[in-house]
Amino acid sequence: MPRFNANLTMLFNELDFLDRFKAAKDAGFKGVEYLFPYAYRVQDLVERLQLNGLTQVLHNLPAGDWAGGERGIACLPDRVGEFQDGVGQAIDYAQALGCTQLNCLAGVAPAAVDPQRLCDTLVRNLQFAAARLGSAGIRLLLEPCNTRDIPGFYLRHSQQAIDIIQAVGSDNLFLQYDIYHMQVMEGDLAPTMQRHLDRIGHLQLADNPGRGEPGSGEINYPFLFAHIDRLGYRGWIGCEYKPVKGTVAGLGWIKPYL
């Protein structure tokens, strides 16, 4: 059975961030992920992980001005130096936290830039990051996102991500397959996961519509969990959803799996 981890950016968000680690442990989670660690002292994060016996499953590479609406810089030709500096910062945090995989957000595509130039920039940045992370013993992930929640996001389909992974040509680059994002963009979830299983490094979930917990929408999660188990996936599944009536109240779905 795959392991479920809590996304602390979205779960337990009624609590101060550093208090969410204990809440995740108390709810039965063994691992956590969140968007970014960079606003916190790394030692504070290490202490919370250790005190609560949690694994740091994932965080993202620096993604530009998040508060200002940026959603990654990896495809932006004029931000290559910033991207490379961010890779070094992310490695420093990941090594201190014991985190063995980092996700790259491609970013929103500027309308005035040629799409091929965006693609070439993304490929070169991923080649750089995959090599640097590989030397540090960390896997690099690449995540397609839906364009309803993030209008103009450059990387929007699973096959597009696979094509870019192949163009990068590294054995240290994997697909982060977010079930919610891909249900919005393309559906056909079970066959797609089966087709790309050997390149999937991490799964994330939420239901659709609304991005709530499993059981709040249209996705047949009991079927998908059994399917994922039959496929032999043994990685983590990040619970990256917006609780409909509070995190703890909405955790009934996960009790058979923890």
C-alpha atoms as an extended CHARMM CRD file, in Angstrom:
* protein
*
       258  EXT
         1         1  MET       CA              0.0000000000        0.0000000000        0.0000000000  PROA      1               0.0000000000
         2         2  PRO       CA              1.3900000000        3.4490000000       -0.8600000000  PROA      2               0.0000000000
         3         3  ARG       CA              2.2360000000        5.8120000000        1.9720000000  PROA      3               0.0000000000
         4         4  PHE       CA              0.2650000000        9.0270000000        2.4570000000  PROA      4               0.0000000000
         5         5  ASN       CA              1.9380000000       12.2140000000        3.6280000000  PROA      5               0.0000000000
         6         6  ALA       CA              0.4080000000       15.5090000000        4.7220000000  PROA      6               0.0000000000
         7         7  ASN       CA              0.9180000000       18.7020000000        2.7510000000  PROA      7               0.0000000000
         8         8  LEU       CA              1.3320000000       21.2270000000        5.5550000000  PROA      8               0.0000000000
         9         9  THR       CA              0.7890000000       24.2060000000        3.2890000000  PROA      9               0.0000000000
        10        10  MET       CA             -2.8570000000       23.1610000000        2.8990000000  PROA      10              0.0000000000
        11        11  LEU       CA             -3.6520000000       20.8320000000        5.8170000000  PROA      11              0.0000000000
        12        12  PHE       CA             -3.9260000000       21.9480000000        9.4450000000  PROA      12              0.0000000000
        13        13  ASN       CA             -3.7520000000       25.5340000000        8.2050000000  PROA      13              0.0000000000
        14        14  GLU       CA             -5.7610000000       26.7740000000       11.1630000000  PROA      14              0.0000000000
        15        15  LEU       CA             -2.4990000000       26.3280000000       13.1170000000  PROA      15              0.0000000000
        16        16  ASP       CA              0.7760000000       28.2130000000       13.0100000000  PROA      16              0.0000000000
        17        17  PHE       CA              3.0200000000       26.4800000000       10.4970000000  PROA      17              0.0000000000
        18        18  LEU       CA              5.4980000000       24.9720000000       12.9390000000  PROA      18              0.0000000000
        19        19  ASP       CA              2.6260000000       23.5360000000       15.0020000000  PROA      19              0.0000000000
        20        20  ARG       CA              1.3270000000       21.6070000000       11.9960000000  PROA      20              0.0000000000
        21        21  PHE       CA              4.0500000000       18.9720000000       12.2850000000  PROA      21              0.0000000000
        22        22  LYS       CA              2.6740000000       17.6510000000       15.5840000000  PROA      22              0.0000000000
        23        23  ALA       CA             -0.8680000000       17.8320000000       14.2160000000  PROA      23              0.0000000000
        24        24  ALA       CA              0.1920000000       15.6890000000       11.2670000000  PROA      24              0.0000000000
        25        25  LYS       CA              1.7770000000       13.1230000000       13.5730000000  PROA      25              0.0000000000
        26        26  ASP       CA             -1.2880000000       13.0690000000       15.8310000000  PROA      26              0.0000000000
        27        27  ALA       CA             -3.4780000000       12.4240000000       12.7840000000  PROA      27              0.0000000000
        28        28  GLY       CA             -1.3980000000        9.3640000000       11.8790000000  PROA      28              0.0000000000
        29        29  PHE       CA              0.8330000000       10.7150000000        9.1220000000  PROA      29              0.0000000000
        30        30  LYS       CA              4.4530000000        9.5430000000        8.9300000000  PROA      30              0.0000000000
        31        31  GLY       CA              5.6310000000       12.1060000000        6.3760000000  PROA      31              0.0000000000
        32        32  VAL       CA              5.0820000000       15.7230000000        5.4050000000  PROA      32              0.0000000000
        33        33  GLU       CA              5.5870000000       18.0050000000        2.4440000000  PROA      33              0.0000000000
        34        34  TYR       CA              4.9790000000       21.6970000000        1.8940000000  PROA      34              0.0000000000
        35        35  LEU       CA              5.6250000000       24.2420000000       -0.8100000000  PROA      35              0.0000000000
        36        36  PHE       CA              8.7440000000       25.9590000000        0.5020000000  PROA      36              0.0000000000
        37        37  PRO       CA             10.9860000000       25.8090000000        3.5890000000  PROA      37              0.0000000000
        38        38  TYR       CA             12.9840000000       28.9500000000        2.8200000000  PROA      38              0.0000000000
        39        39  ALA       CA             11.1570000000       31.3750000000        5.1320000000  PROA      39              0.0000000000
        40        40  TYR       CA             12.0960000000       29.2750000000        8.1740000000  PROA      40              0.0000000000
        41        41  ARG       CA             15.3150000000       28.5340000000       10.0230000000  PROA      41              0.0000000000
        42        42  VAL       CA             16.3510000000       25.1140000000        8.8540000000  PROA      42              0.0000000000
        43        43  GLN       CA             17.1220000000       24.0170000000       12.4110000000  PROA      43              0.0000000000
        44        44  ASP       CA             13.5560000000       24.8240000000       13.4880000000  PROA      44              0.0000000000
        45        45  LEU       CA             12.2300000000       22.5720000000       10.7460000000  PROA      45              0.0000000000
        46        46  VAL       CA             14.7010000000       19.7980000000       11.5810000000  PROA      46              0.0000000000
        47        47  GLU       CA             13.6340000000       19.9120000000       15.2350000000  PROA      47              0.0000000000
        48        48  ARG       CA              9.9350000000       19.5990000000       14.3410000000  PROA      48              0.0000000000
        49        49  LEU       CA             10.6090000000       16.6430000000       12.0870000000  PROA      49              0.0000000000
        50        50  GLN       CA             12.6840000000       14.8770000000       14.7070000000  PROA      50              0.0000000000
        51        51  LEU       CA             10.3580000000       15.6110000000       17.6330000000  PROA      51              0.0000000000
        52        52  ASN       CA              7.4330000000       14.1330000000       15.7240000000  PROA      52              0.0000000000
        53        53  GLY       CA              9.2040000000       11.2620000000       13.9900000000  PROA      53              0.0000000000
        54        54  LEU       CA              8.3040000000       12.5720000000       10.5290000000  PROA      54              0.0000000000
        55        55  THR       CA              9.9470000000       12.1830000000        7.1400000000  PROA      55              0.0000000000
        56        56  GLN       CA             10.3890000000       15.2730000000        4.9880000000  PROA      56              0.0000000000
        57        57  VAL       CA              9.0410000000       13.8350000000        1.7450000000  PROA      57              0.0000000000
        58        58  LEU       CA              9.1990000000       16.8100000000       -0.5990000000  PROA      58              0.0000000000
        59        59  HSD       CA              9.5000000000       20.5320000000       -1.0830000000  PROA      59              0.0000000000
        60        60  ASN       CA              9.7990000000       22.7290000000       -4.1620000000  PROA      60              0.0000000000
        61        61  LEU       CA             12.7190000000       24.5270000000       -5.6840000000  PROA      61              0.0000000000
        62        62  PRO       CA             12.4680000000       28.3090000000       -5.1740000000  PROA      62              0.0000000000
        63        63  ALA       CA              9.7210000000       29.5190000000       -7.4950000000  PROA      63              0.0000000000
        64        64  GLY       CA             10.1490000000       33.2760000000       -7.7890000000  PROA      64              0.0000000000
        65        65  ASP       CA              7.8150000000       35.8220000000       -6.2260000000  PROA      65              0.0000000000
        66        66  TRP       CA              5.0470000000       33.5120000000       -5.0140000000  PROA      66              0.0000000000
        67        67  ALA       CA              3.1390000000       36.2300000000       -3.1810000000  PROA      67              0.0000000000
        68        68  GLY       CA              3.2700000000       38.3110000000       -6.3560000000  PROA      68              0.0000000000
        69        69  GLY       CA              1.7130000000       35.5250000000       -8.4290000000  PROA      69              0.0000000000
        70        70  GLU       CA              4.7630000000       33.7730000000       -9.8730000000  PROA      70              0.0000000000
        71        71  ARG       CA              4.4950000000       29.9950000000      -10.0080000000  PROA      71              0.0000000000
        72        72  GLY       CA              8.0200000000       28.9840000000      -10.9070000000  PROA      72              0.0000000000
        73        73  ILE       CA             10.7990000000       30.4250000000      -13.0510000000  PROA      73              0.0000000000
        74        74  ALA       CA             12.2730000000       27.3690000000      -14.7540000000  PROA      74              0.0000000000
        75        75  CYS       CA             10.9410000000       28.2260000000      -18.2240000000  PROA      75              0.0000000000
        76        76  LEU       CA             11.8250000000       31.9390000000      -18.0870000000  PROA      76              0.0000000000
        77        77  PRO       CA             14.8510000000       32.8250000000      -20.2600000000  PROA      77              0.0000000000
        78        78  ASP       CA             15.7390000000       35.9480000000      -18.2650000000  PROA      78              0.0000000000
        79        79  ARG       CA             15.7980000000       34.1420000000      -14.8810000000  PROA      79              0.0000000000
        80        80  VAL       CA             18.3570000000       31.3830000000      -15.4930000000  PROA      80              0.0000000000
        81        81  GLY       CA             20.8910000000       32.7310000000      -13.0050000000  PROA      81              0.0000000000
        82        82  GLU       CA             18.2270000000       33.0270000000      -10.3270000000  PROA      82              0.0000000000
        83        83  PHE       CA             17.0600000000       29.4870000000      -11.0630000000  PROA      83              0.0000000000
        84        84  GLN       CA             20.5830000000       28.0980000000      -10.6980000000  PROA      84              0.0000000000
        85        85  ASP       CA             21.1130000000       29.9380000000       -7.4160000000  PROA      85              0.0000000000
        86        86  GLY       CA             17.8120000000       28.5110000000       -6.1900000000  PROA      86              0.0000000000
        87        87  VAL       CA             18.9580000000       24.9850000000       -6.9490000000  PROA      87              0.0000000000
        88        88  GLY       CA             21.9000000000       25.4570000000       -4.5960000000  PROA      88              0.0000000000
        89        89  GLN       CA             19.6620000000       26.8690000000       -1.8650000000  PROA      89              0.0000000000
        90        90  ALA       CA             17.1910000000       24.0090000000       -2.2620000000  PROA      90              0.0000000000
        91        91  ILE       CA             19.9470000000       21.4040000000       -1.9800000000  PROA      91              0.0000000000
        92        92  ASP       CA             21.2060000000       22.9830000000        1.2430000000  PROA      92              0.0000000000
        93        93  TYR       CA             17.7490000000       22.7920000000        2.8130000000  PROA      93              0.0000000000
        94        94  ALA       CA             16.9890000000       19.3290000000        1.4920000000  PROA      94              0.0000000000
        95        95  GLN       CA             20.2010000000       17.8490000000        2.8220000000  PROA      95              0.0000000000
        96        96  ALA       CA             19.6260000000       19.3540000000        6.2640000000  PROA      96              0.0000000000
        97        97  LEU       CA             16.0260000000       18.1010000000        6.3050000000  PROA      97              0.0000000000
        98        98  GLY       CA             16.8430000000       14.6390000000        4.9880000000  PROA      98              0.0000000000
        99        99  CYS       CA             14.5870000000       15.3060000000        1.9840000000  PROA      99              0.0000000000
       100       100  THR       CA             15.4350000000       13.0980000000       -0.9910000000  PROA      100             0.0000000000
       101       101  GLN       CA             13.2830000000       14.6740000000       -3.7030000000  PROA      101             0.0000000000
       102       102  LEU       CA             12.6210000000       18.2250000000       -4.8870000000  PROA      102             0.0000000000
       103       103  ASN       CA              9.9220000000       19.4470000000       -7.2520000000  PROA      103             0.0000000000
       104       104  CYS       CA             10.4180000000       21.9820000000      -10.0330000000  PROA      104             0.0000000000
       105       105  LEU       CA              7.5790000000       24.3140000000      -11.0480000000  PROA      105             0.0000000000
       106       106  ALA       CA              7.9930000000       25.4340000000      -14.6370000000  PROA      106             0.0000000000
       107       107  GLY       CA              6.2110000000       28.7640000000      -14.2920000000  PROA      107             0.0000000000
       108       108  VAL       CA              3.6550000000       30.8290000000      -16.1730000000  PROA      108             0.0000000000
       109       109  ALA       CA              4.5210000000       31.3050000000      -19.8300000000  PROA      109             0.0000000000
       110       110  PRO       CA              5.0220000000       34.9640000000      -20.8400000000  PROA      110             0.0000000000
       111       111  ALA       CA              2.8460000000       35.6870000000      -23.8580000000  PROA      111             0.0000000000
       112       112  ALA       CA              5.5750000000       37.6450000000      -25.6540000000  PROA      112             0.0000000000
       113       113  VAL       CA              8.2040000000       34.8790000000      -25.5630000000  PROA      113             0.0000000000
       114       114  ASP       CA              8.4790000000       32.2420000000      -28.2950000000  PROA      114             0.0000000000
       115       115  PRO       CA              7.2050000000       28.8740000000      -26.9650000000  PROA      115             0.0000000000
       116       116  GLN       CA             10.2570000000       27.0440000000      -28.3100000000  PROA      116             0.0000000000
       117       117  ARG       CA             12.5390000000       29.3710000000      -26.3760000000  PROA      117             0.0000000000
       118       118  LEU       CA             10.5710000000       28.6290000000      -23.2280000000  PROA      118             0.0000000000
       119       119  CYS       CA             10.9110000000       24.9050000000      -23.8550000000  PROA      119             0.0000000000
       120       120  ASP       CA             14.6410000000       25.1540000000      -24.5340000000  PROA      120             0.0000000000
       121       121  THR       CA             15.1430000000       27.1750000000      -21.3560000000  PROA      121             0.0000000000
       122       122  LEU       CA             13.2070000000       24.6640000000      -19.2920000000  PROA      122             0.0000000000
       123       123  VAL       CA             15.1730000000       21.7330000000      -20.7120000000  PROA      123             0.0000000000
       124       124  ARG       CA             18.5310000000       23.3840000000      -20.0060000000  PROA      124             0.0000000000
       125       125  ASN       CA             17.5120000000       24.3550000000      -16.4900000000  PROA      125             0.0000000000
       126       126  LEU       CA             16.3230000000       20.8250000000      -15.7870000000  PROA      126             0.0000000000
       127       127  GLN       CA             19.5810000000       19.3950000000      -17.1050000000  PROA      127             0.0000000000
       128       128  PHE       CA             21.4770000000       21.6680000000      -14.7160000000  PROA      128             0.0000000000
       129       129  ALA       CA             19.2200000000       20.8550000000      -11.7490000000  PROA      129             0.0000000000
       130       130  ALA       CA             19.0820000000       17.1020000000      -12.3900000000  PROA      130             0.0000000000
       131       131  ALA       CA             22.8780000000       16.9080000000      -12.4500000000  PROA      131             0.0000000000
       132       132  ARG       CA             23.3470000000       19.0200000000       -9.3140000000  PROA      132             0.0000000000
       133       133  LEU       CA             20.6520000000       17.1760000000       -7.3910000000  PROA      133             0.0000000000
       134       134  GLY       CA             21.9270000000       13.8150000000       -8.5650000000  PROA      134             0.0000000000
       135       135  SER       CA             25.3820000000       14.5890000000       -7.1730000000  PROA      135             0.0000000000
       136       136  ALA       CA             23.7000000000       15.3450000000       -3.8370000000  PROA      136             0.0000000000
       137       137  GLY       CA             21.6440000000       12.1290000000       -3.8590000000  PROA      137             0.0000000000
       138       138  ILE       CA             18.3400000000       13.9510000000       -4.4340000000  PROA      138             0.0000000000
       139       139  ARG       CA             15.7460000000       13.1900000000       -7.1040000000  PROA      139             0.0000000000
       140       140  LEU       CA             14.3290000000       15.9720000000       -9.2640000000  PROA      140             0.0000000000
       141       141  LEU       CA             10.6060000000       16.0000000000      -10.0190000000  PROA      141             0.0000000000
       142       142  LEU       CA              8.6570000000       17.9140000000      -12.6740000000  PROA      142             0.0000000000
       143       143  GLU       CA              4.9670000000       18.7350000000      -12.1680000000  PROA      143             0.0000000000
       144       144  PRO       CA              2.2890000000       19.6330000000      -14.7440000000  PROA      144             0.0000000000
       145       145  CYS       CA             -0.4460000000       21.8880000000      -13.2990000000  PROA      145             0.0000000000
       146       146  ASN       CA             -3.8970000000       22.8350000000      -14.4910000000  PROA      146             0.0000000000
       147       147  THR       CA             -4.5170000000       26.1690000000      -16.1790000000  PROA      147             0.0000000000
       148       148  ARG       CA             -7.8210000000       26.8090000000      -14.4120000000  PROA      148             0.0000000000
       149       149  ASP       CA             -6.0940000000       27.3340000000      -11.0740000000  PROA      149             0.0000000000
       150       150  ILE       CA             -2.8910000000       28.7120000000      -12.6410000000  PROA      150             0.0000000000
       151       151  PRO       CA             -3.7930000000       30.4830000000      -15.9020000000  PROA      151             0.0000000000
       152       152  GLY       CA             -1.0140000000       30.3180000000      -18.4500000000  PROA      152             0.0000000000
       153       153  PHE       CA              1.0400000000       27.6880000000      -16.6400000000  PROA      153             0.0000000000
       154       154  TYR       CA              3.5750000000       26.3970000000      -19.1230000000  PROA      154             0.0000000000
       155       155  LEU       CA              3.5750000000       22.6910000000      -18.2400000000  PROA      155             0.0000000000
       156       156  ARG       CA             -0.0110000000       21.4880000000      -18.3370000000  PROA      156             0.0000000000
       157       157  HSD       CA             -0.2110000000       17.8550000000      -19.5280000000  PROA      157             0.0000000000
       158       158  SER       CA              1.3930000000       14.5960000000      -18.4530000000  PROA      158             0.0000000000
       159       159  GLN       CA              2.6090000000       13.7020000000      -21.9510000000  PROA      159             0.0000000000
       160       160  GLN       CA              4.1430000000       17.1570000000      -22.3530000000  PROA      160             0.0000000000
       161       161  ALA       CA              6.0800000000       16.5450000000      -19.1270000000  PROA      161             0.0000000000
       162       162  ILE       CA              7.2040000000       13.0980000000      -20.3250000000  PROA      162             0.0000000000
       163       163  ASP       CA              8.4020000000       14.6010000000      -23.6100000000  PROA      163             0.0000000000
       164       164  ILE       CA             10.4510000000       17.1850000000      -21.7250000000  PROA      164             0.0000000000
       165       165  ILE       CA             11.8680000000       14.5120000000      -19.4110000000  PROA      165             0.0000000000
       166       166  GLN       CA             12.9900000000       12.5930000000      -22.4840000000  PROA      166             0.0000000000
       167       167  ALA       CA             14.5240000000       15.7400000000      -24.0010000000  PROA      167             0.0000000000
       168       168  VAL       CA             16.4620000000       16.3990000000      -20.8010000000  PROA      168             0.0000000000
       169       169  GLY       CA             17.9670000000       12.9190000000      -21.0630000000  PROA      169             0.0000000000
       170       170  SER       CA             18.7100000000       12.4610000000      -17.3550000000  PROA      170             0.0000000000
       171       171  ASP       CA             18.0280000000        9.3930000000      -15.2430000000  PROA      171             0.0000000000
       172       172  ASN       CA             17.4680000000       11.7560000000      -12.3030000000  PROA      172             0.0000000000
       173       173  LEU       CA             14.2980000000       13.4550000000      -13.5230000000  PROA      173             0.0000000000
       174       174  PHE       CA             10.8310000000       12.0900000000      -12.7260000000  PROA      174             0.0000000000
       175       175  LEU       CA              7.1840000000       13.0390000000      -13.1210000000  PROA      175             0.0000000000
       176       176  GLN       CA              5.2700000000       14.4140000000      -10.1770000000  PROA      176             0.0000000000
       177       177  TYR       CA              1.7440000000       13.3400000000      -11.0630000000  PROA      177             0.0000000000
       178       178  ASP       CA             -0.9170000000       15.3790000000       -9.2900000000  PROA      178             0.0000000000
       179       179  ILE       CA             -4.2130000000       13.5240000000       -9.6740000000  PROA      179             0.0000000000
       180       180  TYR       CA             -6.3170000000       16.6480000000       -9.1940000000  PROA      180             0.0000000000
       181       181  HSD       CA             -4.4180000000       18.7640000000      -11.7270000000  PROA      181             0.0000000000
       182       182  MET       CA             -4.5160000000       16.0120000000      -14.3180000000  PROA      182             0.0000000000
       183       183  GLN       CA             -8.2030000000       15.2500000000      -13.7630000000  PROA      183             0.0000000000
       184       184  VAL       CA             -8.9050000000       18.9010000000      -14.6100000000  PROA      184             0.0000000000
       185       185  MET       CA             -6.6740000000       18.9080000000      -17.6840000000  PROA      185             0.0000000000
       186       186  GLU       CA             -7.0570000000       15.4560000000      -19.2300000000  PROA      186             0.0000000000
       187       187  GLY       CA             -8.7940000000       12.8440000000      -17.0980000000  PROA      187             0.0000000000
       188       188  ASP       CA             -8.0250000000        9.2090000000      -18.0030000000  PROA      188             0.0000000000
       189       189  LEU       CA             -6.2080000000        8.9050000000      -14.6930000000  PROA      189             0.0000000000
       190       190  ALA       CA             -5.7530000000        5.1580000000      -14.2430000000  PROA      190             0.0000000000
       191       191  PRO       CA             -4.3870000000        4.3820000000      -17.7470000000  PROA      191             0.0000000000
       192       192  THR       CA             -2.1140000000        7.4230000000      -17.6310000000  PROA      192             0.0000000000
       193       193  MET       CA             -0.5720000000        6.3950000000      -14.3180000000  PROA      193             0.0000000000
       194       194  GLN       CA             -0.0960000000        2.8720000000      -15.6100000000  PROA      194             0.0000000000
       195       195  ARG       CA              1.5060000000        4.1050000000      -18.8290000000  PROA      195             0.0000000000
       196       196  HSD       CA              3.9810000000        6.3700000000      -17.0580000000  PROA      196             0.0000000000
       197       197  LEU       CA              4.5580000000        4.4070000000      -13.8560000000  PROA      197             0.0000000000
       198       198  ASP       CA              8.2910000000        3.9840000000      -14.4520000000  PROA      198             0.0000000000
       199       199  ARG       CA              8.7260000000        7.7760000000      -14.5930000000  PROA      199             0.0000000000
       200       200  ILE       CA              6.4090000000        8.7310000000      -11.7110000000  PROA      200             0.0000000000
       201       201  GLY       CA              8.4410000000        9.7260000000       -8.6710000000  PROA      201             0.0000000000
       202       202  HSD       CA              5.6520000000       11.1750000000       -6.5450000000  PROA      202             0.0000000000
       203       203  LEU       CA              1.8500000000       11.3660000000       -6.4980000000  PROA      203             0.0000000000
       204       204  GLN       CA             -0.3890000000       14.0560000000       -5.0650000000  PROA      204             0.0000000000
       205       205  LEU       CA             -4.1360000000       14.0660000000       -4.5810000000  PROA      205             0.0000000000
       206       206  ALA       CA             -7.2480000000       16.1860000000       -4.1540000000  PROA      206             0.0000000000
       207       207  ASP       CA            -10.7870000000       15.7150000000       -5.4000000000  PROA      207             0.0000000000
       208       208  ASN       CA            -12.4870000000       17.6350000000       -8.1840000000  PROA      208             0.0000000000
       209       209  PRO       CA            -14.2470000000       20.0310000000       -8.3530000000  PROA      209             0.0000000000
       210       210  GLY       CA            -13.1830000000       22.2310000000       -5.4610000000  PROA      210             0.0000000000
       211       211  ARG       CA             -9.8580000000       20.5700000000       -4.6050000000  PROA      211             0.0000000000
       212       212  GLY       CA            -11.2990000000       19.0610000000       -1.4370000000  PROA      212             0.0000000000
       213       213  GLU       CA            -10.4580000000       15.7820000000        0.2720000000  PROA      213             0.0000000000
       214       214  PRO       CA            -11.1510000000       12.4210000000       -1.4100000000  PROA      214             0.0000000000
       215       215  GLY       CA            -14.8730000000       11.6950000000       -1.3470000000  PROA      215             0.0000000000
       216       216  SER       CA            -15.8940000000       15.3230000000       -1.7540000000  PROA      216             0.0000000000
       217       217  GLY       CA            -16.0500000000       15.2250000000       -5.5530000000  PROA      217             0.0000000000
       218       218  GLU       CA            -16.1460000000       13.1190000000       -8.6860000000  PROA      218             0.0000000000
       219       219  ILE       CA            -12.9300000000       11.0830000000       -8.5030000000  PROA      219             0.0000000000
       220       220  ASN       CA            -13.3390000000        7.4230000000       -7.4760000000  PROA      220             0.0000000000
       221       221  TYR       CA            -10.4500000000        7.3210000000       -5.0380000000  PROA      221             0.0000000000
       222       222  PRO       CA            -11.0540000000        3.8290000000       -3.5900000000  PROA      222             0.0000000000
       223       223  PHE       CA            -10.7200000000        2.4880000000       -7.1320000000  PROA      223             0.0000000000
       224       224  LEU       CA             -7.6090000000        4.5860000000       -7.8080000000  PROA      224             0.0000000000
       225       225  PHE       CA             -5.8940000000        3.5670000000       -4.5710000000  PROA      225             0.0000000000
       226       226  ALA       CA             -6.4660000000       -0.1110000000       -5.3650000000  PROA      226             0.0000000000
       227       227  HSD       CA             -5.2360000000        0.5140000000       -8.9150000000  PROA      227             0.0000000000
       228       228  ILE       CA             -2.0960000000        2.2730000000       -7.6850000000  PROA      228             0.0000000000
       229       229  ASP       CA             -1.4500000000       -0.6070000000       -5.3210000000  PROA      229             0.0000000000
       230       230  ARG       CA             -1.8770000000       -3.1760000000       -8.1170000000  PROA      230             0.0000000000
       231       231  LEU       CA              0.5890000000       -1.2330000000      -10.2640000000  PROA      231             0.0000000000
       232       232  GLY       CA              3.2020000000       -1.6860000000       -7.5550000000  PROA      232             0.0000000000
       233       233  TYR       CA              3.7680000000        1.9980000000       -6.7980000000  PROA      233             0.0000000000
       234       234  ARG       CA              5.6280000000        2.2140000000       -3.5030000000  PROA      234             0.0000000000
       235       235  GLY       CA              6.2780000000        5.9320000000       -3.2410000000  PROA      235             0.0000000000
       236       236  TRP       CA              4.4860000000        8.5760000000       -1.2410000000  PROA      236             0.0000000000
       237       237  ILE       CA              1.1380000000       10.1790000000       -2.0440000000  PROA      237             0.0000000000
       238       238  GLY       CA              0.9300000000       13.7930000000       -0.9050000000  PROA      238             0.0000000000
       239       239  CYS       CA             -2.4370000000       14.9330000000        0.4600000000  PROA      239             0.0000000000
       240       240  GLU       CA             -2.5510000000       18.3780000000       -1.1350000000  PROA      240             0.0000000000
       241       241  TYR       CA             -6.1710000000       19.4270000000       -0.7740000000  PROA      241             0.0000000000
       242       242  LYS       CA             -8.3460000000       22.1220000000        0.7830000000  PROA      242             0.0000000000
       243       243  PRO       CA            -10.2840000000       20.5370000000        3.6520000000  PROA      243             0.0000000000
       244       244  VAL       CA            -13.9970000000       21.1620000000        3.1950000000  PROA      244             0.0000000000
       245       245  LYS       CA            -14.8290000000       21.4080000000        6.9240000000  PROA      245             0.0000000000
       246       246  GLY       CA            -11.4270000000       21.3980000000        8.5990000000  PROA      246             0.0000000000
       247       247  THR       CA             -8.5300000000       18.9690000000        8.3250000000  PROA      247             0.0000000000
       248       248  VAL       CA             -9.3140000000       16.6460000000       11.2390000000  PROA      248             0.0000000000
       249       249  ALA       CA            -13.0430000000       16.5260000000       10.4630000000  PROA      249             0.0000000000
       250       250  GLY       CA            -12.2710000000       15.5410000000        6.8990000000  PROA      250             0.0000000000
       251       251  LEU       CA             -9.8170000000       12.7100000000        7.5770000000  PROA      251             0.0000000000
       252       252  GLY       CA            -12.3510000000        9.8910000000        7.6480000000  PROA      252             0.0000000000
       253       253  TRP       CA            -11.3660000000        8.8600000000        4.1270000000  PROA      253             0.0000000000
       254       254  ILE       CA             -7.7750000000        8.0440000000        5.1050000000  PROA      254             0.0000000000
       255       255  LYS       CA             -8.3450000000        5.9050000000        8.1950000000  PROA      255             0.0000000000
       256       256  PRO       CA             -8.3670000000        2.5690000000        6.2960000000  PROA      256             0.0000000000
       257       257  TYR       CA             -5.0180000000        3.4510000000        4.7060000000  PROA      257             0.0000000000
       258       258  LEU       CA             -2.8770000000        4.8080000000        7.5320000000  PROA      258             0.0000000000
